[in-house]
């Protein structure tokens, strides 16, 4: 370092000036730059404390933008700041790593609904649960506090968004290969999918290595509140591809569309005036929901109730079809009347 600092001084230096500098020495103890005409400058002590985070992504010979913060240090050499690099350069590093499909090292934080939160050079990112290997899929909290290698899936500085994959790094999954697999999958076709995990909003699946989600609304024609009642992690299920997201190479999948939609011929099965026995499945402030068959429920509106009814959940009751809105998949029911069997308006 002493030998390096015996270089020439730069003239006409002013505080706040920005310039391109080339790194000529690099370590935790100090960073030295060539700022032109073989003149040297050093990194300020405050930023030197942060440099260890960036060392894996910098090398001698790199050109970076620096700003003069002191025209002359106690050793007689200009002191510079790399704040512009620290603010923007880390995003450039992430973008470069994404393009080259190279790994970055992140520190794992807490596990939340979105996945495992991570930190990379002060940027907060996330590993979606489905992007974990089986060893961590069952218990993502084991990663908290660990430093791990990941690959970048999505990066957007404007939205401050960073999505990474531990699985892609651990299993050496190439994005190019993943794109080829994604492109081969066709919308509207049936595929076998491996169940990776469950959440309150659906079933995480994988088709030939491509990530997919069966949203809870696509599990069954019936109302679903718990996906675990239908599948278990590790099993293979038949699904239909409903939609492909080219931006993040993800699939929207469906279980229910492989079975008959009970609303297809609803008007024929449940014509107006028909008496039907159904099961009380929900009580809401605006009325009773009665299941006529799996996937078909009707509402007895509170205005059609006397208030003296004392129905229990699971109880079988007689109802009459008042009207059907097939487009909105809604059915209005009424109860048998005391004076007249059916009451219409």
C-alpha positions as CSV (number, residue, x, y, z in Angstrom):
1,X,0.0,0.0,0.0
2,X,2.8,2.4,0.9
3,X,4.4,1.8,-2.5
4,X,1.1,2.4,-4.3
5,X,0.5,5.7,-2.5
6,X,3.8,7.0,-3.8
7,X,2.1,7.7,-7.1
8,X,1.5,11.1,-8.5
9,X,-1.0,13.5,-7.0
10,X,-3.9,14.7,-9.2
11,X,-4.3,18.4,-9.7
12,X,-7.4,20.6,-9.9
13,X,-9.3,18.3,-7.6
14,X,-12.5,19.5,-6.0
15,X,-14.8,18.1,-3.4
16,X,-18.0,16.6,-4.8
17,X,-16.4,15.9,-8.2
18,X,-17.4,12.5,-9.8
19,X,-15.0,10.6,-12.0
20,X,-14.3,7.1,-13.4
21,X,-11.7,5.3,-11.3
22,X,-10.0,1.9,-11.7
23,X,-9.4,-0.4,-8.8
24,X,-5.7,-1.2,-8.4
25,X,-5.7,-2.8,-4.9
26,X,-8.6,-4.4,-3.1
27,X,-8.9,-5.9,0.4
28,X,-10.8,-5.5,3.7
29,X,-8.0,-3.2,4.9
30,X,-8.2,-0.7,2.0
31,X,-9.1,0.1,-1.6
32,X,-6.9,2.1,-3.9
33,X,-8.0,3.7,-7.2
34,X,-6.3,5.1,-10.2
35,X,-8.2,8.3,-10.8
36,X,-6.3,9.4,-13.9
37,X,-2.7,10.2,-15.0
38,X,-1.5,7.5,-12.5
39,X,-2.8,9.6,-9.7
40,X,-4.1,7.6,-6.7
41,X,-7.0,7.9,-4.3
42,X,-8.2,5.8,-1.4
43,X,-11.7,4.7,-0.1
44,X,-13.0,6.5,2.9
45,X,-12.9,4.8,6.3
46,X,-16.7,4.8,6.7
47,X,-17.3,2.9,3.4
48,X,-14.3,0.7,4.0
49,X,-16.3,-1.0,6.8
50,X,-18.9,-2.1,4.2
51,X,-16.5,-3.2,1.5
52,X,-16.3,-6.8,2.7
53,X,-19.9,-7.4,1.5
54,X,-18.9,-6.4,-2.0
55,X,-15.5,-8.0,-2.3
56,X,-16.8,-11.2,-4.0
57,X,-18.2,-9.0,-6.8
58,X,-15.3,-6.6,-7.3
59,X,-11.9,-7.3,-8.7
60,X,-8.7,-5.3,-9.6
61,X,-9.1,-3.6,-12.9
62,X,-12.8,-2.9,-12.5
63,X,-13.9,0.7,-13.4
64,X,-16.3,2.3,-11.0
65,X,-17.7,5.8,-10.5
66,X,-16.4,7.5,-7.4
67,X,-16.9,10.9,-5.8
68,X,-14.3,13.1,-4.1
69,X,-15.2,13.6,-0.5
70,X,-11.8,15.0,0.6
71,X,-9.2,16.6,-1.5
72,X,-6.4,15.5,0.7
73,X,-6.2,12.9,3.5
74,X,-3.7,12.8,6.3
75,X,-1.4,10.9,4.0
76,X,-1.9,13.6,1.3
77,X,-4.1,11.6,-1.1
78,X,-7.7,12.3,-2.2
79,X,-10.4,10.3,-0.4
80,X,-13.3,9.0,-2.5
81,X,-16.7,7.5,-2.0
82,X,-18.3,4.6,-3.8
83,X,-21.8,5.5,-2.7
84,X,-23.1,5.7,-6.3
85,X,-21.8,2.1,-6.8
86,X,-23.3,1.0,-3.5
87,X,-26.7,2.4,-4.5
88,X,-26.8,1.3,-8.2
89,X,-23.9,-1.1,-8.6
90,X,-25.4,-3.8,-6.5
91,X,-28.4,-3.9,-8.8
92,X,-26.1,-4.1,-11.8
93,X,-24.4,-7.0,-10.1
94,X,-27.7,-8.8,-9.6
95,X,-28.7,-8.2,-13.2
96,X,-25.4,-9.4,-14.4
97,X,-25.7,-12.6,-12.3
98,X,-29.2,-13.2,-13.6
99,X,-28.1,-12.9,-17.2
100,X,-25.1,-15.2,-16.7
101,X,-27.1,-17.6,-14.4
102,X,-24.5,-17.3,-11.7
103,X,-25.0,-17.6,-8.0
104,X,-25.1,-14.9,-5.4
105,X,-24.8,-15.4,-1.6
106,X,-27.7,-14.1,0.5
107,X,-28.4,-14.1,4.2
108,X,-31.7,-15.7,5.1
109,X,-34.2,-13.9,7.4
110,X,-37.6,-14.8,8.7
111,X,-40.1,-17.0,6.9
112,X,-43.4,-15.4,6.0
113,X,-46.4,-15.9,3.7
114,X,-44.4,-14.9,0.6
115,X,-41.5,-17.3,1.4
116,X,-38.1,-16.9,3.1
117,X,-36.9,-13.3,3.1
118,X,-33.3,-12.7,2.3
119,X,-30.8,-9.9,2.2
120,X,-28.3,-9.1,-0.5
121,X,-26.1,-6.0,0.0
122,X,-29.0,-4.4,1.8
123,X,-31.6,-5.3,-0.8
124,X,-34.5,-7.3,0.6
125,X,-35.6,-10.2,-1.5
126,X,-37.5,-13.4,-1.2
127,X,-37.2,-17.1,-1.9
128,X,-40.7,-18.4,-2.7
129,X,-41.5,-21.6,-0.8
130,X,-41.7,-23.5,-4.0
131,X,-38.1,-22.5,-4.8
132,X,-36.7,-24.5,-1.9
133,X,-35.3,-28.0,-2.0
134,X,-37.3,-30.7,-0.3
135,X,-34.9,-30.5,2.7
136,X,-36.2,-27.0,3.5
137,X,-39.7,-27.2,2.0
138,X,-41.2,-28.8,5.0
139,X,-39.6,-26.5,7.5
140,X,-38.4,-23.2,5.8
141,X,-37.6,-21.7,9.2
142,X,-34.5,-23.8,9.4
143,X,-32.9,-21.3,6.9
144,X,-33.2,-18.3,9.2
145,X,-29.8,-16.8,9.8
146,X,-28.0,-18.9,7.3
147,X,-25.8,-17.7,4.4
148,X,-26.7,-19.7,1.3
149,X,-26.1,-19.7,-2.5
150,X,-29.1,-18.8,-4.7
151,X,-29.8,-18.0,-8.3
152,X,-31.7,-14.8,-9.4
153,X,-35.1,-15.4,-10.9
154,X,-36.5,-11.8,-11.0
155,X,-34.9,-8.4,-10.4
156,X,-36.5,-5.0,-10.8
157,X,-34.7,-2.0,-9.3
158,X,-37.7,0.4,-9.9
159,X,-40.1,-1.9,-8.0
160,X,-37.3,-2.8,-5.5
161,X,-38.1,-6.5,-6.3
162,X,-35.7,-9.4,-6.0
163,X,-36.8,-13.0,-6.3
164,X,-34.2,-15.8,-6.0
165,X,-34.2,-19.6,-6.0
166,X,-32.3,-21.9,-3.6
167,X,-33.5,-24.9,-5.5
168,X,-32.1,-23.7,-8.8
169,X,-28.7,-23.2,-7.2
170,X,-28.7,-26.5,-5.3
171,X,-29.9,-28.6,-8.2
172,X,-28.0,-26.6,-10.8
173,X,-31.1,-25.8,-12.8
174,X,-30.5,-23.7,-16.0
175,X,-32.9,-21.0,-16.8
176,X,-32.4,-21.8,-20.5
177,X,-33.4,-25.4,-19.9
178,X,-36.3,-24.3,-17.8
179,X,-37.5,-22.0,-20.5
180,X,-37.4,-24.9,-23.0
181,X,-39.4,-27.0,-20.7
182,X,-41.9,-24.2,-20.1
183,X,-42.3,-23.6,-23.8
184,X,-43.1,-27.3,-24.4
185,X,-46.1,-27.1,-22.0
186,X,-49.4,-26.4,-23.8
187,X,-52.4,-24.5,-22.4
188,X,-55.6,-26.6,-22.2
189,X,-53.6,-29.9,-22.0
190,X,-53.6,-32.4,-19.2
191,X,-50.4,-33.2,-17.4
192,X,-49.1,-35.1,-14.4
193,X,-47.9,-32.8,-11.6
194,X,-46.0,-33.5,-8.4
195,X,-47.4,-31.8,-5.3
196,X,-44.6,-29.8,-3.7
197,X,-46.6,-28.1,-0.9
198,X,-49.8,-26.5,0.2
199,X,-50.9,-23.1,1.4
200,X,-54.0,-21.2,2.3
201,X,-54.4,-20.1,-1.4
202,X,-53.7,-23.3,-3.2
203,X,-51.5,-26.3,-4.2
204,X,-47.9,-25.8,-5.3
205,X,-47.0,-28.2,-8.1
206,X,-44.3,-29.0,-10.5
207,X,-44.6,-30.2,-14.1
208,X,-41.3,-31.5,-15.5
209,X,-39.5,-29.0,-13.3
210,X,-41.8,-26.0,-14.1
211,X,-43.5,-24.3,-11.2
212,X,-47.3,-24.2,-11.1
213,X,-50.1,-23.3,-8.8
214,X,-53.6,-24.8,-8.5
215,X,-55.4,-21.8,-6.9
216,X,-57.9,-22.9,-4.2
217,X,-60.7,-21.8,-6.5
218,X,-59.5,-24.3,-9.1
219,X,-59.3,-27.3,-6.9
220,X,-63.0,-28.3,-7.0
221,X,-66.4,-27.1,-8.3
222,X,-67.3,-27.1,-4.6
223,X,-66.2,-24.3,-2.2
224,X,-62.8,-25.3,-0.9
225,X,-61.4,-24.0,2.4
226,X,-58.6,-26.5,3.0
227,X,-56.4,-27.8,0.2
228,X,-55.0,-30.6,2.4
229,X,-58.4,-32.3,2.2
230,X,-57.8,-33.0,-1.5
231,X,-54.0,-33.7,-1.9
232,X,-50.9,-34.5,0.1
233,X,-47.3,-33.3,-0.6
234,X,-45.3,-35.7,-2.6
235,X,-48.2,-37.3,-4.5
236,X,-48.7,-37.0,-8.3
237,X,-52.0,-35.6,-9.6
238,X,-53.6,-34.9,-12.9
239,X,-54.0,-31.2,-13.7
240,X,-55.0,-29.0,-16.7
241,X,-52.8,-26.0,-17.7
242,X,-55.1,-23.0,-17.6
243,X,-52.6,-20.2,-18.2
244,X,-48.9,-19.6,-18.7
245,X,-47.0,-16.6,-17.4
246,X,-44.1,-15.9,-19.7
247,X,-42.6,-13.3,-17.4
248,X,-41.8,-15.6,-14.5
249,X,-42.2,-19.0,-16.3
250,X,-45.0,-20.1,-14.0
251,X,-48.2,-22.1,-14.7
252,X,-51.8,-21.6,-13.5
253,X,-53.3,-25.1,-13.1
254,X,-56.7,-26.6,-12.5
255,X,-58.0,-29.8,-11.0
256,X,-61.7,-29.1,-11.3
257,X,-61.6,-28.5,-15.1
258,X,-60.8,-32.1,-15.6
259,X,-64.2,-33.0,-14.2
260,X,-67.7,-32.2,-15.4
261,X,-69.0,-28.7,-14.5
262,X,-72.3,-29.3,-12.6
263,X,-73.5,-26.0,-13.9
264,X,-73.3,-27.0,-17.5
265,X,-76.9,-28.3,-17.7
266,X,-78.2,-26.6,-14.5
267,X,-81.5,-25.4,-16.0
268,X,-82.4,-28.9,-17.1
269,X,-81.6,-30.5,-13.7
270,X,-83.2,-27.8,-11.6
271,X,-86.1,-26.2,-13.4
272,X,-88.3,-23.6,-11.7
273,X,-91.0,-25.1,-9.5
274,X,-88.9,-28.3,-8.8
275,X,-88.9,-29.4,-5.2
276,X,-85.3,-30.4,-4.1
277,X,-83.9,-31.8,-0.9
278,X,-80.6,-30.1,0.0
279,X,-78.2,-29.9,2.9
280,X,-77.7,-26.7,5.0
281,X,-74.0,-26.0,4.6
282,X,-73.6,-22.3,5.7
283,X,-75.5,-19.7,7.7
284,X,-74.8,-16.1,6.8
285,X,-76.4,-12.9,8.0
286,X,-78.2,-12.6,4.6
287,X,-79.5,-16.2,4.5
288,X,-78.9,-19.9,4.3
289,X,-76.8,-21.7,1.8
290,X,-78.1,-25.1,0.8
291,X,-76.0,-27.7,-1.1
292,X,-78.0,-29.5,-3.8
293,X,-75.1,-31.5,-5.1
294,X,-71.3,-31.1,-5.0
295,X,-70.5,-27.8,-6.7
296,X,-74.1,-26.5,-6.7
297,X,-75.4,-24.4,-3.8
298,X,-78.4,-22.2,-3.6
299,X,-79.3,-19.3,-1.3
300,X,-82.5,-19.0,0.7
301,X,-82.4,-15.2,1.2
302,X,-83.2,-13.9,4.7
303,X,-86.2,-12.1,3.2
304,X,-87.7,-15.5,2.5
305,X,-87.3,-16.7,6.0
306,X,-89.8,-16.1,8.8
307,X,-87.2,-16.1,11.6
308,X,-88.8,-19.1,13.3
309,X,-86.7,-21.6,11.4
310,X,-84.1,-23.5,13.5
311,X,-82.1,-25.3,10.9
312,X,-78.7,-26.9,11.9
313,X,-75.7,-27.3,9.6
314,X,-75.9,-30.7,7.9
315,X,-79.6,-30.8,8.1
316,X,-81.6,-32.0,5.1
317,X,-84.4,-29.6,4.1
318,X,-86.9,-29.2,1.2
319,X,-86.6,-26.2,-1.1
320,X,-87.9,-24.9,-4.3
321,X,-86.0,-23.3,-7.2
322,X,-87.0,-19.6,-7.5
323,X,-84.5,-18.5,-10.2
324,X,-81.1,-19.4,-11.6
325,X,-78.3,-17.1,-12.8
326,X,-76.1,-19.5,-14.8
327,X,-73.6,-16.7,-15.8
328,X,-72.9,-15.8,-12.2
329,X,-73.4,-19.4,-10.9
330,X,-76.1,-18.3,-8.5
331,X,-79.4,-20.0,-7.5
332,X,-82.2,-18.5,-5.4
333,X,-84.2,-20.9,-3.4
334,X,-87.4,-20.7,-1.2
335,X,-88.8,-22.9,1.4
336,X,-92.2,-24.6,1.2
337,X,-94.9,-22.3,2.4
338,X,-97.5,-23.2,5.0
339,X,-100.5,-22.0,3.1
340,X,-99.1,-22.5,-0.5
341,X,-96.5,-25.1,-1.6
342,X,-94.7,-22.4,-3.7
343,X,-94.6,-18.7,-3.4
344,X,-93.5,-16.6,-6.4
345,X,-93.3,-12.9,-7.0
